[in-house]
Amino acid sequence: MKTDINGCSTCQAGKENYEHYTQTIGRKTYNLVQYDYRHTDGDLFSTVAQTLEEARRRRDKWLESK
């Protein structure tokens, strides 16, 4: 992500950062989202998904399991 410093997320506690990008594999191009969320306790959740909504669903599932 452009907001990372030396590959480490700079996401603030209780906030989310996301960035849309394209990935080409062979002849196929995929539109993806890199998503980071830092919990208020400092734990970082990070995922790559096809949509922002899917990334947020994964985050919500992660929050429920905490």
Order of alpha helices (4+ residues) and beta strands (2+ residues): beta-beta-beta-alpha
